[in-house]
Amino acid sequence: MSTNRRFFPYVIKPITNLQVLSMSANENKGQPPVEDQELLCLLRNEASRNEGFRQLVVCYQERLYWHIRRMVVSHDDANDVVQNTFLKVIRAIDGFKGDSKLYTWLYRIASNEALTFLKKRTKRMTDSVDSEALNLAERLQADPYFDGSGLQVKLKQAIERLPTKQKQVFVMRYYDEMSYQEISDVLGKSVGGLKASFHHAVKKIEDFVRTCD
């Protein structure tokens, strides 16, 4: 049995643009239909691993997609990072000790994968920040998920200008509506430090939007 076959039991179907258009970003707020312990039992049993992985994807793909999408912006890039996230998850699932909630562990892996992607993208960038922001606006206006309104484009431009850590905290707090304690569990940072990061992010976004008016 090959390594890929063992750890990647079946091909994850990427989320399509049509699905994005039919989704609401808040549809992923509900509780997963399968209990974590049931999922873990399926995943840790060789005979039921494939079914466990299928149910894991059904439960969490959409939630992780939106979390990652808000970090990396591009639909295609988000799908790639989701794929990498689930690959890491299935390879590490036997080492999950249950010290945190399953979704907290998944978010931690997804966040790290998104940060890794952003760091690689930053190294490839040769344009100025202003040129990158302009390119972002063009991508957003061509993206069927975004309505193209001026305020939304400005908000995304402002978020893209944030330092990576502030961007991550802002996305998790503002879009994912996570509590500071939940963010702390995912990122391993103090609640006080996270509050400060969010405050600085909000101030920078407000200043950017104000100067664009």
Order of alpha helices (4+ residues) and beta strands (2+ residues): alpha-alpha-alpha-alpha-alpha-alpha-alpha-alpha-alpha-alpha-alpha
